[in-house]
């Protein structure tokens, strides 16, 4: 028989976070209470405390709760401790050798992506997407690939208003300054099967990216390649994305994720 937890509040908090992390979208407090067999009053107290510390985000219009930015930062902290970087680095090096373009591996970090690995192609210029650099998620191909794989409600929670959007310059091809524009870009990403950005990060450069999914099909990272505008014709983008997807699928398998 399993002994009761020595710290019930800590146990309950972790169970709530684990349930939210395993769900494809935000949940109502009543549903959380039912699934975990906890009193509703206890669940509301736990959620209020976690919301105060940023681990849970309340969506008042939907009366649901989802993971907050602090929870994403925990995930990013795990990634920064090297498992993804160590597993992804040789795959990225092989991808760069095959396509002759610079590549990088990035993970979500709040509303940003954090670059863990960069492999520069021979003779390629230095890029802004260097190791440990953070960039606004909606501007990068890596970030768009990650966002497109998230539930819509989670994306909306990350970008609740215009103040959540940051642009680096004149916004390139499709400057995103409100949720409707972001949703349009993410829907196109899902339809296309890979993310694409043109000049949003660095004028004159474009990138394609594909997300890496964990065992819940939750996007934990993305692999991207970057090239000068015109270096890859439009009719070759799908073939290039297929090479990127092959690398992401291998990394997905290595972290016991789902392709």
TAGI-V288990 format. One record per pair of residues at least 4 apart in sequence whose ideal C-beta (glycine too) atoms are under 8 Angstrom apart, sorted by the first residue. I is the first residue (numbers start at 1). GAP is how many residues later the second one is. D is the distance in whole Angstrom. If there is no record, write none. Layout:
<<I;GAP;D> <I;GAP;D>>
//
This chain:
<<4;4;7> <5;5;7> <5;6;4> <7;4;6> <8;4;6> <9;4;6> <9;37;8> <10;4;6> <11;4;6> <12;4;6> <12;24;7> <12;26;6> <12;30;7> <12;34;6> <13;4;6> <13;33;6> <13;36;8> <13;37;7> <14;4;6> <15;4;6> <15;21;5> <15;23;8> <16;4;6> <16;16;6> <16;20;7> <16;27;7> <16;30;6> <16;31;7> <16;34;7> <16;40;8> <17;4;6> <17;33;7> <17;38;7> <17;39;8> <17;50;8> <17;54;7> <18;4;6> <19;4;6> <19;8;7> <19;13;6> <19;16;6> <19;17;6> <20;6;8> <20;7;7> <20;12;8> <20;36;7> <20;45;7> <20;46;6> <20;47;5> <20;51;8> <21;46;6> <21;50;7> <21;195;8> <21;197;8> <22;194;6> <23;4;6> <24;127;5> <24;192;8> <24;193;8> <25;39;8> <25;41;7> <25;126;4> <25;127;8> <25;128;5> <25;129;6> <26;31;8> <26;33;6> <26;36;7> <26;38;4> <26;39;6> <26;40;3> <26;125;8> <26;127;5> <26;128;7> <26;131;7> <27;4;5> <27;5;5> <27;8;8> <27;37;6> <27;38;6> <27;39;8> <28;4;7> <28;35;6> <28;36;5> <28;37;8> <29;4;6> <29;11;7> <29;14;5> <29;15;6> <29;18;6> <29;34;8> <29;36;6> <30;4;6> <30;10;6> <31;4;6> <32;4;6> <32;6;8> <32;11;5> <32;15;8> <32;33;7> <33;4;8> <33;5;5> <33;6;7> <33;7;5> <33;9;8> <33;10;4> <36;7;7> <38;4;5> <38;5;5> <39;4;7> <40;4;6> <41;4;7> <42;4;6> <43;4;6> <44;4;6> <45;4;7> <46;4;6> <47;4;6> <47;9;6> <47;11;7> <47;18;6> <48;4;7> <49;4;7> <50;5;4> <50;6;4> <50;18;7> <51;4;8> <51;5;5> <51;6;7> <51;7;6> <51;14;8> <51;17;7> <53;17;6> <54;14;5> <54;15;5> <54;16;4> <54;17;8> <55;12;7> <55;13;5> <55;15;5> <55;16;5> <55;19;8> <56;9;5> <56;10;7> <56;11;7> <56;12;5> <56;15;7> <57;8;7> <57;9;5> <57;10;7> <57;11;4> <57;12;7> <57;100;5> <58;6;8> <58;7;6> <59;4;7> <59;5;5> <59;6;7> <59;7;6> <59;94;6> <59;97;7> <59;98;6> <62;91;7> <64;89;7> <66;87;6> <66;88;6> <66;91;5> <67;4;4> <67;5;7> <67;87;7> <68;4;8> <69;4;6> <69;41;5> <69;42;7> <69;89;8> <70;4;7> <71;4;7> <72;4;6> <72;36;6> <72;37;7> <72;38;6> <73;4;6> <73;36;7> <73;37;6> <74;4;7> <75;4;7> <75;32;7> <75;33;7> <75;145;7> <76;4;6> <76;31;5> <76;32;6> <76;33;4> <76;34;8> <76;38;6> <77;4;7> <78;5;7> <79;4;7> <79;5;5> <79;6;7> <79;28;4> <79;35;8> <79;37;6> <79;141;7> <79;142;7> <80;27;8> <80;34;7> <80;36;7> <82;4;5> <83;4;6> <83;172;7> <84;4;6> <84;21;7> <84;23;6> <84;32;6> <84;128;8> <84;136;7> <84;137;6> <84;167;8> <84;171;7> <85;4;6> <85;20;7> <85;31;4> <85;32;5> <87;4;7> <87;164;6> <87;167;5> <87;168;7> <88;4;6> <88;17;4> <88;28;7> <88;29;6> <88;124;8> <88;133;7> <88;135;7> <88;163;5> <89;4;6> <89;16;8> <89;28;5> <89;30;8> <90;4;6> <91;4;6> <91;132;8> <91;156;5> <91;159;6> <91;160;6> <92;4;6> <92;11;5> <92;12;7> <92;13;6> <92;25;5> <92;27;5> <92;131;6> <92;155;7> <93;4;6> <93;26;5> <94;4;6> <94;153;7> <95;4;6> <95;8;5> <95;24;8> <95;128;7> <95;130;7> <95;148;6> <95;149;7> <95;151;8> <95;152;5> <96;4;7> <96;5;7> <96;6;7> <96;7;5> <96;23;4> <96;24;8> <96;25;5> <96;129;7> <98;145;6> <99;4;8> <99;126;6> <99;141;6> <99;144;5> <100;21;6> <100;22;8> <101;20;5> <101;23;7> <101;124;4> <101;125;7> <101;126;5> <101;130;8> <101;131;8> <101;139;8> <102;16;7> <102;17;7> <102;18;5> <102;19;5> <102;22;5> <102;25;6> <102;123;7> <102;124;5> <102;125;8> <103;15;8> <103;16;5> <103;18;8> <103;120;7> <103;121;6> <103;122;5> <103;123;7> <103;141;8> <104;11;5> <104;13;6> <104;14;5> <104;15;7> <104;23;8> <104;25;5> <104;38;7> <104;119;8> <104;120;6> <104;122;7> <105;10;7> <105;11;5> <105;12;4> <105;116;6> <105;117;7> <105;118;5> <106;7;4> <106;8;6> <106;9;5> <106;10;7> <106;23;7> <106;34;7> <106;36;4> <106;37;7> <106;115;7> <106;116;6> <106;118;7> <107;6;7> <107;7;5> <107;9;6> <107;113;7> <107;114;5> <107;115;8> <108;4;8> <108;5;6> <108;6;8> <108;29;7> <108;35;8> <108;38;5> <108;111;7> <108;112;8> <108;113;8> <109;4;6> <109;5;4> <109;25;6> <110;48;8> <111;25;7> <111;26;5> <111;27;8> <111;47;6> <111;48;7> <111;53;6> <111;55;8> <112;22;4> <112;23;6> <112;24;6> <112;25;6> <112;31;8> <113;21;7> <113;22;6> <113;24;5> <113;27;5> <113;29;5> <113;30;4> <113;33;7> <113;109;7> <114;18;7> <114;19;8> <114;20;5> <115;14;5> <115;15;6> <115;16;6> <115;17;7> <115;18;5> <115;19;8> <115;20;8> <116;15;7> <116;105;8> <117;14;7> <118;9;7> <118;11;6> <118;12;6> <118;13;6> <120;4;5> <120;6;7> <120;7;7> <126;4;7> <127;75;7> <127;78;7> <127;99;6> <128;5;7> <128;7;7> <128;73;6> <128;74;6> <129;4;6> <129;6;7> <129;11;7> <129;13;8> <129;72;7> <129;95;8> <129;97;7> <135;4;6> <135;5;5> <135;8;7> <135;33;8> <135;66;6> <136;4;7> <136;7;7> <136;29;8> <136;30;4> <136;31;8> <136;32;7> <137;6;3> <137;7;8> <137;9;7> <137;10;6> <137;21;8> <138;5;6> <138;6;7> <138;9;7> <138;21;7> <138;27;7> <138;38;5> <138;44;5> <138;47;8> <139;4;7> <139;27;8> <139;28;7> <139;29;6> <139;33;8> <139;37;7> <139;58;7> <139;61;4> <139;62;6> <140;4;7> <140;57;6> <140;60;7> <140;61;6> <140;67;7> <140;69;8> <140;84;7> <141;4;6> <141;54;4> <141;55;6> <141;56;4> <141;66;4> <141;67;6> <141;68;4> <141;81;8> <141;83;5> <141;85;8> <142;4;7> <142;53;7> <142;65;8> <142;67;5> <142;80;4> <142;81;8> <142;82;5> <143;4;6> <143;52;8> <143;79;7> <144;4;6> <144;41;6> <144;42;7> <144;45;5> <144;51;4> <144;52;8> <144;53;7> <144;65;7> <145;4;7> <145;44;7> <145;49;7> <145;50;4> <145;64;4> <145;65;6> <145;66;4> <145;74;7> <145;77;4> <145;79;7> <146;4;7> <146;65;5> <146;73;4> <146;75;8> <146;76;5> <147;8;5> <147;11;8> <147;35;7> <147;39;6> <147;72;8> <148;38;4> <148;39;8> <148;41;4> <148;42;5> <148;47;6> <148;63;7> <149;62;5> <149;64;7> <149;68;7> <149;69;8> <149;70;4> <150;4;5> <150;5;5> <150;68;8> <150;69;6> <151;4;7> <152;4;6> <152;31;8> <153;4;6> <154;4;7> <155;4;6> <155;27;7> <155;28;8> <155;31;7> <156;4;7> <156;23;7> <158;6;7> <159;5;4> <159;6;7> <159;20;5> <159;23;6> <160;4;6> <161;18;8> <162;15;6> <162;16;6> <165;11;6> <165;12;5> <165;13;7> <165;17;8> <167;4;5> <167;8;5> <167;9;8> <167;10;7> <167;33;8> <168;32;7> <168;33;7> <169;34;7> <170;5;7> <171;4;2> <171;5;7> <171;6;7> <171;29;6> <172;25;7> <172;26;6> <172;27;3> <172;28;4> <172;29;7> <172;31;7> <173;24;7> <173;25;4> <173;26;5> <173;27;6> <174;7;7> <174;11;6> <174;23;8> <174;24;8> <174;26;7> <175;6;8> <175;25;7> <176;5;5> <176;6;5> <176;9;6> <176;24;8> <177;4;7> <178;4;7> <179;4;6> <180;4;7> <181;4;7> <182;4;6> <183;4;6> <184;4;7> <185;4;6> <186;4;7> <187;4;6> <188;4;6> <189;5;7> <189;6;5> <189;7;7> <192;4;7> <193;45;8> <193;48;7> <193;52;8> <194;14;5> <194;15;7> <194;16;5> <194;43;8> <194;44;8> <194;47;4> <194;50;7> <194;51;7> <195;12;8> <195;13;7> <195;14;4> <195;15;7> <195;16;8> <195;27;7> <195;29;8> <196;10;7> <196;11;7> <196;12;5> <196;41;7> <197;4;7> <197;9;6> <197;10;5> <198;8;5> <198;31;7> <199;4;5> <199;5;7> <199;6;7> <199;7;7> <199;30;7> <201;4;7> <201;6;7> <204;24;6> <204;25;5> <205;21;6> <205;22;7> <205;23;6> <205;24;7> <206;20;7> <206;21;6> <206;22;8> <206;23;6> <206;26;7> <207;17;5> <207;18;7> <207;19;4> <207;20;7> <208;16;6> <208;17;6> <208;29;6> <208;32;6> <208;33;5> <208;36;6> <209;13;5> <209;14;6> <209;15;3> <209;16;8> <209;35;7> <210;12;7> <210;13;6> <210;14;8> <210;31;6> <210;34;5> <210;35;5> <210;38;5> <211;8;4> <211;10;7> <211;11;5> <211;37;7> <212;7;7> <212;8;6> <212;9;4> <212;10;6> <212;11;7> <212;36;5> <212;39;5> <212;40;5> <212;43;7> <212;45;7> <213;4;5> <213;5;7> <213;6;6> <213;7;7> <213;39;5> <213;44;5> <213;45;6> <213;46;7> <214;4;5> <214;5;8> <214;6;5> <214;38;8> <214;41;6> <214;42;8> <214;43;4> <214;44;7> <215;41;6> <215;42;6> <215;43;6> <216;42;8> <217;40;8> <217;41;5> <220;35;7> <220;37;7> <221;30;7> <222;26;7> <223;21;6> <223;24;5> <223;25;5> <223;28;7> <224;20;7> <225;15;7> <225;18;8> <225;19;6> <227;4;4> <227;5;5> <232;4;5> <232;5;6> <232;8;6> <233;4;8> <236;4;6> <237;4;6> <238;4;6> <239;4;7> <240;4;7> <241;4;6> <242;4;7> <243;4;7> <244;4;6> <245;4;6> <246;4;7> <247;4;6> <248;4;6> <249;4;7> <249;10;5> <250;4;6> <251;4;7> <251;6;8> <252;5;4> <252;6;7> <252;7;5> <253;4;7> <253;6;7>>
//
